[in-house]
Amino acid sequence: MGFDNEITKKNYYMNIGSEQGVSEGTTLDVFRVISKSNPYDNLKRINYKIKIGEIKVVHTGEEAAIGILQALKSDNETPLFDLNGFMIGDYVSVNIK
């Protein structure tokens, strides 16, 4: 459904807000933890925390914020993910440049 090259706008709700130092216009890095088993080390699980994109905060409350997609990494050097986009369980942190 939809049109070719249509960009669907979504809001992302986060449990981080002004009490944690987030304000409107803040850019948050989004990370996903990917767990893989190492077949050469007794199937030991290894967790990788990989940056998958950025969210820009458009509204903030004391303990919650609403953001929109600012950037989504999808180049040849980005690992493959099950879902291309943000999802529940992804981690956010303040982007310091």
C-alpha positions as CSV (number, residue, x, y, z in Angstrom):
1,M,0.0,0.0,0.0
2,G,1.2,3.5,-0.6
3,F,3.2,5.1,-3.3
4,D,6.7,4.5,-4.6
5,N,9.3,6.5,-2.6
6,E,6.7,7.5,-0.1
7,I,8.2,8.4,3.3
8,T,5.9,7.4,6.2
9,K,6.2,9.8,9.1
10,K,6.3,8.3,12.6
11,N,6.6,9.6,16.1
12,Y,8.9,7.7,18.5
13,Y,8.1,7.8,22.2
14,M,11.0,7.5,24.7
15,N,11.2,7.2,28.4
16,I,13.8,10.0,28.7
17,G,12.8,13.6,29.3
18,S,13.8,17.0,30.7
19,E,14.8,15.5,34.1
20,Q,17.5,13.6,32.2
21,G,18.6,16.8,30.4
22,V,16.8,16.3,27.1
23,S,15.1,19.3,25.5
24,E,13.4,20.1,22.1
25,G,15.9,19.9,19.3
26,T,18.2,17.4,21.1
27,T,19.6,14.7,18.8
28,L,19.6,11.2,20.3
29,D,21.7,8.4,19.0
30,V,19.8,5.1,18.6
31,F,21.6,1.8,19.2
32,R,20.5,-1.8,18.8
33,V,22.0,-4.7,20.7
34,I,22.6,-7.7,18.4
35,S,23.4,-11.0,20.1
36,K,25.3,-13.7,18.1
37,S,26.8,-17.0,19.1
38,N,30.5,-17.7,18.5
39,P,30.7,-21.2,17.0
40,Y,34.4,-21.4,17.7
41,D,34.2,-20.6,21.5
42,N,31.7,-23.2,22.9
43,L,28.8,-21.2,21.4
44,K,29.4,-18.3,23.7
45,R,27.0,-15.3,23.1
46,I,28.5,-12.0,22.1
47,N,26.5,-8.8,22.3
48,Y,27.2,-6.0,19.8
49,K,25.9,-2.5,20.5
50,I,25.6,-0.9,17.0
51,K,24.4,2.6,16.1
52,I,21.5,2.4,13.7
53,G,20.4,6.0,13.5
54,E,19.4,9.3,15.1
55,I,16.2,10.8,16.5
56,K,15.4,14.5,16.9
57,V,13.3,15.4,19.9
58,V,10.3,17.5,19.0
59,H,8.5,17.5,22.4
60,T,9.7,16.8,25.9
61,G,8.0,16.2,29.3
62,E,9.6,15.6,32.6
63,E,10.1,11.9,32.1
64,A,9.2,11.3,28.4
65,A,9.9,12.7,25.0
66,I,8.6,12.4,21.5
67,G,11.0,12.3,18.6
68,I,11.1,12.0,14.8
69,L,13.5,10.1,12.6
70,Q,16.5,12.3,11.7
71,A,18.8,9.7,10.2
72,L,18.8,5.9,9.6
73,K,22.1,4.2,8.7
74,S,21.6,2.1,5.6
75,D,24.8,2.1,3.7
76,N,27.1,-0.7,2.6
77,E,29.1,-0.6,5.8
78,T,26.1,-1.0,8.1
79,P,25.4,-4.5,9.5
80,L,22.1,-6.1,8.4
81,F,19.2,-5.9,10.8
82,D,16.0,-7.9,11.0
83,L,13.9,-4.6,10.8
84,N,15.0,-1.5,8.9
85,G,13.8,1.2,11.4
86,F,13.6,1.8,15.1
87,M,11.8,-0.6,17.3
88,I,10.9,-1.2,21.0
89,G,14.0,-2.1,22.9
90,D,16.4,0.0,21.0
91,Y,18.6,2.2,23.2
92,V,19.0,6.0,23.0
93,S,21.7,8.3,24.2
94,V,22.5,11.9,23.9
95,N,24.5,12.7,20.7
96,I,27.6,14.8,21.8
97,K,29.4,16.4,18.9
